[in-house]
Amino acid sequence: MTKVSNDYINNLEAQAVRLNNDTNGNPRYYISCIEFRDAEGNYIRPAFADMYRGKKFGAGWVFQSYALANDLRRTIEKTEGLEVAS
């Protein structure tokens, strides 16, 4: 399990772009794929995220969340091989 700093989580949360709600009214957020890399620089899929399929923002991940900071922390802790800037 990775120890995650609050500054890193706050930075990710600040970069998140609010998308339209899903069909059930749940809030969604886009975060670029460059934020999720392993130690070798390869892109990895974060846990609990879906691939962004739109064209407006480019490659990235969609998080469905009511508490984005908590969900990002949980995602980083559960994703194997994710390189975290402390």
C-alpha angles and dihedrals in degrees: 000000000000122000106228124204121225090232091059092049092046090050092052091046091051091052093050115109117214112236129194115283119266121252091276094052097255116147117248133197133196122217122181118251092236089075092065112062136137126234091275094053096254117141115247134190113251118225117260094018133117125213115262107240100182126101101222100081106022129230115356150110133276121218121195105209147147091192105036098179092053093046092048090051091050091046093053093047092051099042112096117226097008112153108224123197104224 
